[in-house]
Amino acid sequence: MKFQALFFLLLLTCMYLSLAQGSYGNCCLGYVTEMRENIKKNVQSYRMQETDGDCNIRAVVFLMKKRPSRVKQRTVCANPEDHWVQRLIETVNMRMARKNQMT
């Protein structure tokens, strides 16, 4: 009886952990506090993460230029309230506008 109860609890724990890991697949769980200038130049675009669904913090997710050696595009999460983040968003918007004017 004790073995069955222990096995059942272990099974439930494993199921809970696997569900918890899957729910944060595309969410930022924390922020960077700063970014070096040479890395800021590699920001290609960004998206906003809101606190709905599975994500529990608001964040700006910067998408970096993809390098041939990487399979997945690198992302950096930042606090949308930080001034350096707001300035970087403006810079990226200006870059994207210039790029659109050229095409």
FENZI-V261952 format. One record per backbone hydrogen bond with DSSP energy under -0.5 kcal/mol. CO is the residue of the C=O (numbers start at 1). NH is the residue of the N-H. If there is no record, write none. Layout:
CO;NH  CO;NH
This chain:
1;5  2;6  3;7  4;8  5;9  6;10  7;11  8;12  9;13  10;14  11;15  12;16  13;17  14;18  15;19  16;20  17;21  18;22  19;23  20;24  21;24  22;25  24;27  32;79  36;39  36;40  37;41  39;42  40;43  42;65  45;63  47;61  48;50  49;59  50;52  52;55  59;49  59;61  60;62  60;78  61;47  62;64  62;76  63;44  63;45  67;70  74;64  76;62  77;32  78;60  79;82  82;86  83;87  84;88  85;89  86;90  87;91  88;92  89;93  90;94  91;95  92;96  93;97  94;98  95;99  96;100  97;101  98;102  99;103
